[in-house]
């Protein structure tokens, strides 16, 4: 009896669970049918009323506020930029011509020196003694020669007298031969004496030069380095470097240009030659501008070049390994006042630019208005419907004021967008506000 009751209770619970699951399933089906019917009944506008506001908002997107300006039109010239190096026009390594103990140093290290200024002095005593010896040798040779020349007429007369006597057979032939030999010997000694005088004069000149070389003079105008040898050291001729002198004004700038740039320069040169009206006209010099490593621009605020030069030398051959040609420009480098050091010295690295076109009219836009997409530069312009349109560009060189030359892609009457580029997409509605270049860059 107990087991029957227990079994009945279990069956009742199972029945309740099954009925509960059926009811839950039926409710789910009913909800699905109700929702589906909302879309099917033609008179039901529930969803339209629910999403009407959102649809209206999406159909009228908010215009993006942007700043715009017109492209600038001006006369420009194209440049190519290279890296160069400064070198001295004159560079002298000071060495001694004679040996001896260094006695005096007569300059201030790093100072400016003039040609023929005395820089070093080597002990002159030994060279003074050599000079006096050479002087004595010359005088001795001159005395001997004078004695021989004084004796020569006497021997000549004796020879002629012996000729007369031998013809009359008054003297023997041997006496005649002795007179002739004495005369010829005198002539030979005179020749040797003349040669000895030449030698003595040369030795005297050498001694004078060597004595002069004991004072080492500056061969050029320039600036002298530190002394490399101090007083008391033995100096060897032609091997001991004592100091170095370099000239600073003017100064050379060496730089290499690639083959393409070189051919552009040749084309400009040829065009200038064709434009000459007469043979008396000269070609315009190829000018360069350069800046130092701490200078950001080639020109000052008034667009005046900071440093200039004229190319006066071009290598006659191209470097096979690099495909470049060496050019050398001569550049003024005046000494600053108030004892200041020269700004440009040999060995500096400089940035050089040279013109590769003549003046031409170009359209320019701010570099800030340009974007990049997969390596292609573009700009946004505002069309007639007030929407942003993307233009792919063919660009020229960047100008010193950060304006970019545009060769293709922009017209003078276009309205270009100069701010808010990251929010724009082609076709985006925009609310343009005109600005100026100064106002644009004040906010950056």
C-alpha positions as CSV (number, residue, x, y, z in Angstrom):
1,X,0.0,0.0,0.0
2,X,2.8,2.4,0.9
3,X,4.6,1.7,-2.4
4,X,1.5,2.3,-4.4
5,X,1.1,5.7,-2.8
6,X,4.7,6.5,-3.4
7,X,4.4,5.5,-7.0
8,X,1.3,7.6,-7.5
9,X,3.1,10.6,-6.0
10,X,6.0,10.3,-8.4
11,X,3.7,10.0,-11.4
12,X,1.7,13.1,-10.3
13,X,5.0,15.1,-10.0
14,X,6.1,14.0,-13.4
15,X,2.8,14.9,-14.9
16,X,3.0,18.4,-13.4
17,X,6.5,18.9,-14.7
18,X,5.5,17.8,-18.2
19,X,2.5,20.1,-18.2
20,X,4.6,23.0,-17.0
21,X,7.1,22.6,-19.8
22,X,4.2,22.4,-22.3
23,X,2.8,25.6,-21.0
24,X,6.2,27.4,-21.2
25,X,6.7,26.2,-24.7
26,X,3.3,27.4,-25.8
27,X,3.9,30.8,-24.3
28,X,7.1,31.2,-26.3
29,X,5.4,30.2,-29.5
30,X,2.6,32.7,-28.8
31,X,5.1,35.5,-28.3
32,X,6.9,34.7,-31.6
33,X,3.6,34.6,-33.5
34,X,2.5,37.9,-32.0
35,X,5.8,39.7,-32.9
36,X,5.7,38.2,-36.4
37,X,2.2,39.4,-36.9
38,X,3.2,43.0,-36.3
39,X,5.2,43.0,-39.5
40,X,2.5,41.2,-41.5
41,X,-0.6,43.2,-40.7
42,X,-0.9,46.0,-43.3
43,X,-2.7,48.3,-40.9
44,X,0.0,48.0,-38.2
45,X,2.3,51.1,-38.1
46,X,3.9,50.4,-34.7
47,X,7.4,50.0,-36.0
48,X,7.1,53.0,-38.3
49,X,6.1,55.2,-35.4
50,X,8.8,53.7,-33.2
51,X,11.7,54.3,-35.6
52,X,10.4,57.3,-37.5
53,X,12.4,59.8,-35.5
54,X,15.7,57.8,-35.9
55,X,15.2,57.5,-39.7
56,X,14.6,61.2,-40.0
57,X,17.8,62.0,-38.0
58,X,20.0,59.7,-40.1
59,X,18.7,61.1,-43.4
60,X,19.9,64.6,-42.4
61,X,23.5,64.1,-41.0
62,X,25.1,67.0,-39.1
63,X,27.6,69.0,-41.2
64,X,31.2,68.9,-40.0
65,X,32.7,72.2,-39.2
66,X,35.9,72.9,-41.1
67,X,38.2,75.8,-42.0
68,X,38.9,76.6,-45.6
69,X,41.0,78.9,-47.8
70,X,41.9,79.5,-51.4
71,X,45.1,78.2,-52.9
72,X,48.0,80.7,-53.2
73,X,49.5,81.6,-56.5
74,X,53.1,82.9,-56.7
75,X,56.3,82.8,-58.7
76,X,58.6,80.1,-57.4
77,X,61.8,78.2,-58.4
78,X,62.6,74.6,-57.8
79,X,65.7,73.5,-55.8
80,X,67.5,70.3,-55.2
81,X,69.1,69.7,-51.8
82,X,72.4,68.0,-51.0
83,X,74.8,67.5,-48.2
84,X,78.2,69.2,-48.5
85,X,81.4,69.9,-46.6
86,X,83.4,73.1,-46.1
87,X,87.1,73.2,-46.8
88,X,89.8,75.8,-46.7
89,X,90.8,77.5,-49.9
90,X,94.4,77.5,-48.6
91,X,95.7,75.0,-46.1
92,X,99.4,74.9,-45.2
93,X,101.2,72.5,-43.0
94,X,104.1,74.4,-41.4
95,X,107.4,72.4,-41.5
96,X,111.1,73.4,-41.0
97,X,113.5,73.6,-43.9
98,X,116.6,73.1,-41.6
99,X,117.4,71.1,-38.6
100,X,118.1,72.5,-35.2
101,X,116.8,73.2,-31.7
102,X,113.5,75.1,-31.6
103,X,114.3,78.4,-29.9
104,X,111.2,80.6,-29.9
105,X,107.5,80.4,-30.8
106,X,106.3,83.9,-31.9
107,X,102.5,83.6,-32.3
108,X,99.3,83.2,-30.3
109,X,97.6,79.9,-30.9
110,X,94.4,80.2,-32.8
111,X,95.1,83.8,-33.8
112,X,95.0,85.4,-37.2
113,X,98.5,85.7,-38.9
114,X,99.6,87.6,-42.0
115,X,101.9,86.5,-44.7
116,X,105.6,86.8,-43.8
117,X,104.9,87.0,-40.0
118,X,107.7,85.2,-38.1
119,X,106.2,82.1,-36.4
120,X,109.1,80.0,-35.1
121,X,112.8,80.5,-34.7
122,X,115.5,77.8,-34.8
123,X,118.9,78.4,-33.3
124,X,120.8,80.4,-36.0
125,X,124.4,80.2,-34.6
126,X,125.5,77.1,-36.6
127,X,124.1,78.5,-39.8
128,X,125.7,81.9,-39.2
129,X,129.1,80.1,-38.9
130,X,128.4,78.2,-42.1
131,X,127.6,81.4,-43.8
132,X,130.8,83.0,-42.7
133,X,132.8,80.0,-43.8
134,X,131.2,80.2,-47.2
135,X,132.0,83.9,-47.4
136,X,135.6,83.2,-46.7
137,X,135.8,80.4,-49.3
138,X,134.4,82.7,-51.9
139,X,136.9,85.4,-51.1
140,X,139.8,82.9,-51.2
141,X,138.7,81.6,-54.6
142,X,138.4,85.1,-55.9
143,X,141.9,85.9,-54.7
144,X,143.4,82.9,-56.3
145,X,141.7,83.6,-59.5
146,X,142.9,87.2,-59.5
147,X,146.5,86.0,-59.0
148,X,146.1,83.6,-61.9
149,X,144.7,86.2,-64.2
150,X,147.5,88.5,-63.3
151,X,150.1,85.9,-64.2
152,X,148.4,84.9,-67.5
153,X,149.7,87.8,-69.5
154,X,153.3,87.2,-68.4
155,X,153.1,83.5,-69.4
156,X,151.5,84.4,-72.7
157,X,154.3,86.8,-73.5
158,X,156.9,84.2,-72.6
159,X,155.2,81.7,-74.9
160,X,155.3,84.2,-77.8
161,X,158.9,85.0,-77.1
162,X,159.8,81.3,-77.2
163,X,158.0,81.0,-80.5
164,X,160.2,83.8,-82.0
165,X,163.4,82.2,-80.5
166,X,162.7,78.8,-81.7
167,X,162.1,80.1,-85.2
168,X,165.6,81.6,-85.1
169,X,166.9,78.4,-83.5
170,X,168.2,80.4,-80.6
171,X,166.5,78.2,-77.9
172,X,166.0,74.5,-77.8
173,X,162.6,73.0,-78.5
174,X,162.3,71.7,-74.9
175,X,162.5,75.2,-73.6
176,X,159.7,76.2,-75.9
177,X,157.6,73.3,-74.8
178,X,158.1,74.3,-71.1
179,X,156.9,77.8,-71.8
180,X,153.8,76.5,-73.7
181,X,152.9,74.0,-70.9
182,X,153.2,76.8,-68.2
183,X,150.9,79.0,-70.1
184,X,148.3,76.2,-70.7
185,X,148.5,75.3,-67.0
186,X,147.7,78.8,-66.1
187,X,144.7,78.9,-68.4
188,X,143.4,75.6,-66.8
189,X,143.9,77.0,-63.3
190,X,142.0,80.1,-64.3
191,X,139.1,78.0,-65.5
192,X,139.2,76.0,-62.3
193,X,139.3,79.2,-60.3
194,X,136.2,80.5,-62.1
195,X,134.4,77.2,-61.4
196,X,135.5,77.4,-57.7
197,X,134.1,80.9,-57.5
198,X,130.7,79.6,-58.9
199,X,130.7,76.8,-56.4
200,X,131.7,79.2,-53.5
201,X,128.9,81.6,-54.5
202,X,126.4,78.7,-54.5
203,X,127.6,77.6,-51.1
204,X,127.3,81.2,-49.8
205,X,123.8,81.5,-51.3
206,X,122.8,78.1,-49.6
207,X,124.2,79.3,-46.3
208,X,122.3,82.6,-46.6
209,X,119.1,80.7,-47.4
210,X,119.6,78.2,-44.5
211,X,120.2,81.1,-42.1
212,X,117.0,82.7,-43.4
213,X,115.2,79.4,-42.8
214,X,116.0,79.5,-39.1
215,X,113.1,82.0,-39.0
216,X,110.0,80.2,-40.2
217,X,107.5,82.7,-41.8
218,X,103.8,82.4,-42.5
219,X,103.4,81.7,-46.3
220,X,99.7,82.9,-46.3
221,X,97.2,85.0,-44.5
222,X,95.0,82.9,-42.3
223,X,94.4,81.4,-38.9
224,X,97.1,79.3,-37.2
225,X,96.4,76.2,-35.1
226,X,98.0,75.2,-31.8
227,X,101.7,74.6,-31.8
228,X,102.6,71.0,-32.3
229,X,106.2,71.3,-31.0
230,X,107.5,73.2,-28.0
231,X,110.7,75.1,-27.5
232,X,113.8,73.0,-26.8
233,X,112.9,70.1,-29.2
234,X,115.2,69.1,-32.1
235,X,113.5,69.9,-35.4
236,X,114.1,67.7,-38.4
237,X,113.7,69.3,-41.8
238,X,110.8,68.3,-44.1
239,X,109.3,65.9,-41.5
240,X,108.4,67.7,-38.3
241,X,105.0,69.5,-38.4
242,X,105.1,72.6,-36.3
243,X,101.6,74.0,-36.9
244,X,98.8,74.4,-39.5
245,X,97.5,77.6,-41.1
246,X,94.1,77.7,-42.9
247,X,92.4,80.6,-44.7
248,X,88.8,81.2,-43.9
249,X,87.6,83.9,-46.3
250,X,86.6,82.8,-48.8
251,X,85.8,79.2,-48.1
252,X,85.1,76.2,-50.3
253,X,81.9,74.1,-50.1
254,X,82.2,70.7,-51.8
255,X,79.1,68.6,-52.6
256,X,78.1,65.8,-54.9
257,X,75.1,65.9,-57.3
258,X,73.4,63.0,-58.9
259,X,73.3,62.4,-62.6
260,X,69.7,63.6,-63.1
261,X,70.4,66.9,-61.3
262,X,73.6,67.4,-63.3
263,X,71.8,67.0,-66.6
264,X,69.2,69.6,-65.4
265,X,72.0,72.0,-64.8
266,X,73.4,71.3,-68.2
267,X,70.0,72.0,-69.8
268,X,69.7,75.3,-68.0
269,X,73.2,76.2,-69.1
270,X,72.4,75.4,-72.7
271,X,69.2,77.5,-72.5
272,X,71.2,80.4,-71.2
273,X,73.7,80.1,-74.0
274,X,70.9,80.2,-76.6
275,X,69.5,83.3,-74.9
276,X,72.7,85.3,-75.2
277,X,72.3,88.3,-77.5
278,X,76.0,88.9,-78.2
279,X,79.4,87.2,-77.6
280,X,80.2,89.9,-75.1
281,X,77.4,88.7,-72.8
282,X,78.4,86.3,-70.0
283,X,76.5,83.4,-68.6
284,X,75.0,83.8,-65.2
285,X,76.9,82.1,-62.4
286,X,75.5,79.0,-60.9
287,X,74.6,80.1,-57.4
288,X,74.0,78.0,-54.4
289,X,72.5,78.6,-51.0
290,X,73.5,76.6,-47.9
291,X,72.7,76.4,-44.2
292,X,74.5,75.0,-41.2
293,X,73.2,72.1,-39.1
294,X,71.8,74.4,-36.5
295,X,69.9,76.5,-39.0
296,X,66.4,75.4,-40.0
297,X,66.0,77.6,-43.1
298,X,68.1,78.7,-46.0
299,X,66.8,82.3,-45.7
300,X,66.0,84.8,-42.9
301,X,62.7,86.4,-42.1
302,X,63.1,88.8,-45.1
303,X,63.7,85.8,-47.4
304,X,67.4,86.8,-47.8
305,X,69.7,83.8,-48.1
306,X,71.8,83.2,-45.0
307,X,74.8,81.8,-46.9
308,X,75.6,81.9,-50.6
309,X,78.3,80.8,-53.0
310,X,79.1,80.5,-56.7
311,X,80.1,77.2,-58.3
312,X,83.4,77.7,-60.1
313,X,84.6,74.1,-60.4
314,X,83.0,70.9,-61.6
315,X,84.8,67.6,-61.8
316,X,85.4,66.5,-65.4
317,X,84.3,62.9,-64.7
318,X,81.6,61.1,-62.8
319,X,82.2,58.8,-59.8
320,X,81.5,55.3,-61.1
321,X,80.7,53.9,-57.7
322,X,78.1,56.5,-56.7
323,X,77.0,57.9,-60.0
324,X,77.6,61.5,-58.8
325,X,79.6,64.5,-59.9
326,X,81.7,66.7,-57.5
327,X,81.0,70.4,-57.5
328,X,82.9,73.1,-55.6
329,X,81.4,76.5,-54.7
330,X,83.4,79.5,-53.5
331,X,81.6,81.2,-50.7
332,X,82.3,84.5,-48.8
333,X,83.0,84.0,-45.1
334,X,83.9,87.4,-43.7
335,X,85.3,87.7,-40.2
336,X,82.8,88.8,-37.6
337,X,83.6,91.9,-35.5
338,X,84.3,92.2,-31.8
339,X,86.8,89.4,-31.8
340,X,84.2,86.7,-32.4
341,X,85.2,83.4,-34.0
342,X,84.2,82.7,-37.6
343,X,80.9,81.0,-37.8
344,X,82.0,78.8,-40.7
345,X,85.3,76.9,-40.5
346,X,86.7,74.1,-42.6
347,X,85.4,70.6,-42.0
348,X,81.8,71.5,-41.2
349,X,78.8,69.7,-42.7
350,X,76.3,71.9,-44.5
351,X,73.0,71.5,-46.4
352,X,73.2,72.9,-49.9
353,X,70.4,73.7,-52.3
354,X,70.8,74.7,-56.0
355,X,68.2,75.9,-58.5
356,X,67.2,73.4,-61.1
357,X,64.5,75.5,-62.9
358,X,63.9,79.0,-63.9
359,X,61.2,81.1,-62.2
360,X,57.6,79.9,-62.9
361,X,54.1,80.6,-61.7
362,X,52.7,77.9,-59.4
363,X,49.8,77.0,-57.1
364,X,50.6,76.4,-53.5
365,X,48.7,75.0,-50.5
366,X,49.6,74.6,-46.9
367,X,51.4,71.4,-46.0
368,X,49.0,71.1,-43.1
369,X,46.1,70.6,-45.5
370,X,47.6,67.5,-47.1
371,X,46.8,63.9,-46.2
372,X,48.4,60.6,-47.2
373,X,46.5,57.4,-48.2
374,X,48.6,54.4,-49.1
375,X,51.5,56.6,-50.1
376,X,49.3,58.9,-52.3
377,X,49.0,62.6,-51.2
378,X,45.5,64.1,-51.3
379,X,43.5,67.1,-50.3
380,X,39.8,67.8,-49.6
381,X,38.0,70.6,-51.5
382,X,34.4,71.8,-50.9
383,X,32.1,71.2,-53.9
384,X,29.1,73.3,-55.0
385,X,26.8,71.1,-52.8
386,X,28.8,71.9,-49.7
387,X,30.4,68.4,-49.5
388,X,34.0,67.4,-49.1
389,X,35.6,65.8,-52.2
390,X,39.0,64.1,-52.2
391,X,41.5,65.1,-54.8
392,X,44.7,63.1,-55.5
393,X,47.6,65.4,-56.1
394,X,50.9,65.6,-58.1
395,X,53.1,67.7,-55.8
396,X,56.2,69.8,-56.3
397,X,58.8,70.9,-53.8
398,X,58.1,72.2,-50.3
399,X,58.8,76.0,-50.0
400,X,60.6,77.6,-47.0
401,X,57.3,78.8,-45.5
402,X,55.9,75.3,-45.4
403,X,53.8,75.8,-48.5
404,X,53.7,72.9,-51.0
405,X,53.7,73.4,-54.8
406,X,50.8,71.5,-56.5
407,X,51.4,70.6,-60.1
408,X,48.1,68.8,-60.7
409,X,44.9,68.3,-58.7
410,X,44.0,71.8,-57.5
411,X,42.7,74.9,-59.4
412,X,43.1,78.5,-58.3
413,X,39.4,78.9,-57.6
414,X,39.0,75.8,-55.5
415,X,38.1,76.0,-51.9
416,X,40.4,73.7,-50.0
417,X,39.8,72.4,-46.5
418,X,42.7,73.0,-44.2
419,X,41.5,71.6,-40.8
420,X,39.5,68.7,-39.5
421,X,40.8,66.3,-42.1
422,X,40.6,63.2,-39.8
423,X,36.8,63.5,-39.5
424,X,36.2,63.8,-43.2
425,X,35.2,61.2,-45.7
426,X,34.5,61.7,-49.4
427,X,31.0,63.1,-49.7
428,X,30.8,64.3,-46.1
429,X,28.7,67.4,-45.6
430,X,30.7,70.3,-44.2
431,X,30.1,73.7,-42.7
432,X,33.0,75.7,-44.1
433,X,34.5,78.8,-42.4
434,X,37.1,80.8,-44.2
435,X,40.4,81.4,-42.5
436,X,43.9,82.7,-43.2
437,X,47.3,81.0,-43.2
438,X,48.4,83.0,-40.1
439,X,45.2,82.1,-38.2
440,X,45.6,78.5,-39.2
441,X,49.1,78.2,-37.9
442,X,48.4,80.1,-34.7
443,X,46.1,77.3,-33.6
444,X,48.6,74.6,-34.4
